Amino acid sequence: MGWRTYNNNTPSFLQGQDYMKVVFQTGKRDYSGGAKGGAKDELLLSERQREVYQLIKGNPSIGYREVAEGLGINPSASQKHFDSLKEKGIIKRKGASRGGYWDVLK
């Protein structure tokens, strides 16, 4: 019994000149958005990223430190989650650091 038996897929192997990368896909996905009858956007978010997303959605002017305090994590970890959400096109900063807000795109 192995990975394929439990997850119905096989790992991907990527090899370079000085590295080898093995990707195990768990099948956990969060599907959001899309129009009726249309394709849906696939958002791959960790549980913590979903928590950060919900906090931002509830308070678009929230900052890294407030999220860190609310979730009981370090501000640097909070900032990494914000950065990840920005890279995925889920949020975008509008305005200045102070007085600005997060635009929730998805």
Secondary structure, 3 states (H helix, E strand, C coil): CCHHHHHCCCCEEEECCCCEEEECCCCCCEEECCCCCCCCEEECCCHHHHHHHHHHHHCCCCCHHHHHHHHCCCHHHHHHHHHHHHHCCCEEEECCCCCCEEEECC
